[in-house]
Amino acid sequence: MNKIKSLFVILLALGALLTAGAAHARYAAIMIDAENGNVLHEIDATHPWYPASLTKVMTLYMTFEALSTGRIGLHDTMTASYHASRQPQSKLGLRAGETLTVEEAILAVITRSANDAAVVLGEHLGGSEEGFATQMTAKAHQLGMYSSRFMNATGLPNNFQVTTPRDLAVLAWKIMKNFPNYYPYFSSHGFFFKGRELRGINKFTARYPGAEGMKTGFTCGSGFNLMSSAMQNGKRLIGVVMGGMTSAERYQLMMNMMDAGFSNRYGDGSYRNISTMTASSGGEPPYQLDCGNRGGIQVASAAGDSNDRQPTYHRPAAQHHRAHKRASSASGYHRLAAGHTRTSKKALGKRGAKHSVTVAKNKRGGVTRVAKRATRTNTKSAKSSVARKTGKKRSKST
C-alpha cells in the first residue's frame, strides 16, 4: 500500500510539472501604463523567452544613447563589413563595403527588421558584434532588465540569448523616458533607401488606432513576438506579446490587450509596478514551433519577420521549408517587398526581345515594376527553339 501511495505522489508531482510547462509554453504577455509603470495585465511575464528580433530594440537603445551623448550623429556614414553582408533575411541586402547612414540603419531596423543594418550598428558602436552584445547585456542590467542576456545585435537564434516580457516592457518604457527625441522613429511606416521606397512590416503600427509603433520578432524557438505602444485620449500603454503561434495571433492578442487596457477593463494597476516585479526564477525558455534547429545555436527562419506565411502551428515544418525556399530565392531591395516575383512573358519578335520586365505582385493584387534586365540569353534560347522546330519539319518532309 505504501508503495502505491508513493507512486501516486510521484505521478501527481510529474503531472504538476507538465502542467506548468504547458502553461509557460502557450504564450506570455504584459501590459503597463507608460505614465507610471503600473502593471495592468500580465501572463507569465517573468518567464524566460527567446527574444528574436525584439533584441533589435536593445540595439536601438544603445544607438539612441550614443546619439544623445554625441558619440555618433544621424548622418554619420557606416560601412558594411563582410560579416554584416552575410546576415540572413530579413535584411537590406547590403554588400561588403557598401555604406549607409546611422539614420538609414535605424529606419531599416525598425521598419524592415534588417539584420544586416543591425549588425552594422553593432559593429560601429562596439567594434565587433560580440563585443557589442556584451555591452548590450551590461546596459540591460543597468536598466533593471535583470533576466536578459544578449549574444548578438539582431536576435538571430542563440540558446543563450534570453529575456522576459517584463524586461522588454522595461526597455520600451526607458526608451520613451530617456530618448523622447528618438522614440518617434518607431512610428515610421517606411523609408527611402538608395532611391527606393521600403515599406514597414508592422501591421499593428499600420492599423491600430493611436499606435505609436515598436517592433516585431520571429524565430522558430520564440514563436511570433510583438512589442507595441499606443496612445488614446491621453493614455499611453506599452504591450509585449511573446510566443504567438502565428503572425495573425500575435497581432490579435496585442489588439485585444490594448482594447482592454484603454477601456479600463484591467483597472489602474495601482497595486503592482513593473519596477518592483520579481525577476525571472530561471528555467529554460519554451521552444514554440516545430521548425528550425533546437540544438546549440539555432538556425533562424530565412523568411524573417517580414513574411506572414511562416510556419503555422499544425504543419510548421513543411511550411517553414517552403517559406525558406521563397526567401532564399529573393535578394536585393525590391524583393524585400511582400509578394512573389515573376517575369512578364512578351512574345519574341523576329529580331528577339531586348528586355524583359520583372514585376512584383503585392498582397492587394497590384503590380509594381521593379527592374529591367537584358535577356539576350532568352533570345538565343528562343532562336534555338525555332531552329529545332524547323529541323524537325525538314526531317519529316524528307
C-alpha positions, -999 to +999 in steps of 0.1 A: +000+000+000+028+024+009+044+017-025+012+025-043+008+058-023+044+068-031+038+061-068+007+082-067+025+111-051+053+109-078+027+108-106+009+139-091+042+158-090+051+149-126+016+160-136+021+193-119+054+199-137+040+190-171+010+213-165+033+242-155+055+236-186+024+236-208+012+268-193+045+285-199+047+272-235+014+288-247+024+325-248+035+352-224+024+389-222+024+421-202+008+455-204+018+486-184+007+522-181+035+542-196+027+571-173+037+554-141+048+518-149+018+502-133+012+466-145-023+464-159-021+428-171+004+400-173+007+363-182+040+346-173+057+380-177+088+369-158+093+336-176+124+333-198+118+336-236+138+338-268+136+375-279+140+370-316+141+404-334+129+422-303+166+421-295+169+449-320+151+473-297+181+469-273+204+476-302+184+508-309+186+518-272+223+516-275+222+536-307+200+563-292+223+566-262+253+571-284+234+598-304+223+616-272+259+617-259+273+629-292+294+598-299+277+594-333+255+615-355+224+607-375+242+614-408+274+597-400+283+571-426+289+535-417+304+507-439+290+472-440+315+445-432+317+411-448+301+397-416+272+421-419+267+413-455+263+376-447+233+380-424+202+360-433+168+375-440+152+399-431+178+423-445+185+452-468+209+431-489+240+452-481+272+442-498+305+443-481+319+478-484+285+494-490+277+524-469+246+537-452+239+564-426+231+559-389+196+572-396+191+548-425+202+519-403+177+529-376+148+531-400+159+498-417+159+481-383+125+495-372+106+492-405+122+461-421+138+444-392+170+444-413+196+421-397+225+435-418+217+470-407+216+460-370+250+443-373+264+474-390+252+495-360+265+470-335+300+468-351+301+506-354+293+511-317+310+481-302+339+473-326+325+438-331+291+423-328+303+400-300+317+430-281+285+450-287+264+421-273+284+422-241+277+459-238+240+453-245+238+429-216+256+452-193+233+481-202+202+459-199+212+451-163+217+488-156+182+494-168+168+468-145+164+441-171+180+415-148+167+384-167+181+394-201+212+382-218+222+392-254+245+373-277+241+394-309+227+426-323+199+410-343+180+384-323+191+356-346+187+325-326+212+316-299+202+294-270+220+317-245+201+348-257+171+352-234+148+378-220+113+381-204+082+401-214+087+421-182+122+431-192+112+442-227+084+463-213+110+480-191+131+486-222+103+502-241+094+523-211+130+535-207+133+544-244+102+566-240+115+583-209+152+586-218+150+594-256+118+613-263+135+629-294+143+595-309+112+575-298+091+588-327+112+568-351+092+537-340+061+551-357+078+551-392+058+532-419+087+530-444+117+549-457+136+555-489+170+538-494+192+542-524+162+558-543+138+530-535+109+530-510+108+502-485+075+498-466+072+487-430+061+453-420+045+460-386+007+456-390-001+469-355+016+502-362-002+505-396-037+495-384-043+501-347-059+534-337-034+556-319-005+531-325+030+546-320+050+516-332+077+494-317+089+460-331+080+425-344+100+394-339+101+358-351+121+326-349+110+290-346+121+290-310+104+322-299+072+320-320+057+353-331+067+382-308+055+418-307+063+449-287+038+478-292+028+511-278-003+532-284-020+563-271-057+571-269-073+601-251-040+610-235-034+575-221-003+556-233+001+519-230+030+495-236+024+459-245+046+429-251+034+395-265+058+366-269+051+332-284+022+337-307+017+306-328+010+326-360+016+362-371-021+369-370-024+356-335+003+379-321-015+410-336-049+398-323-035+392-288-020+426-288-051+444-301-073+426-276-049+436-248-048+472-259-086+474-262-090+461-227-064+485-214-079+516-230-114+506-218-101+502-182-111+465-180-078+458-163-082+486-137-054+511-129-028+485-118-020+506-088-013+475-067+017+465-087+045+483-105+069+469-131+099+483-112+090+460-082+081+428-101+104+400-092+130+389-117+128+356-135+131+325-114+152+309-142+144+278-162+146+272-200+126+292-225+099+272-243+106+262-279+073+273-296+072+260-332+082+227-346+108+240-371+144+252-371+173+236-352+168+231-315+204+221-307+232+246-299+229+278-319+197+275-338+191+283-374+166+312-379+138+311-405+152+328-436+117+343-440+125+367-412+099+390-397+086+403-430+069+371-441+035+364-426+034+330-443+058+315-418+053+281-402+018+275-388+011+255-357-004+225-373+021+218-400+051+240-392+080+221-406+067+217-442+055+253-444+088+265-429+107+247-457+085+264-483+090+298-467+127+292-466+127+284-504+107+316-511+130+338-491+163+323-502+154+328-538+148+365-532+175+392-529+180+429-532+159+458-521+128+452-542+123+415-533+121+425-496+086+437-506+057+414-499+047+390-527+064+369-553+084+379-584+077+368-619+090+378-654+064+390-679+062+368-709+061+390-740+061+374-774+095+375-790+097+392-824+117+382-853+147+400-840+141+389-804+131+410-774+159+431-759+145+434-724+120+417-700+104+434-671+104+419-636+074+428-616+063+421-580+027+412-572+017+427-540-009+415-514-037+437-528-033+423-563-015+453-577+017+450-597+048+471-591+075+475-617+108+468-601+137+461-626+147+457-662+174+434-674+188+423-707+176+389-720+200+380-747+201+345-733+163+343-736+166+355-772+192+329-780+172+301-765+142+312-784+161+312-817+175+277-808+140+265-802+128+278-836+158+261-853+150+228-836+113+230-847+124+239-883+148+210-883+120+186-872+098+198-901+126+193-926+133+158-914+096+149-917+094+163-953+124+142-964 
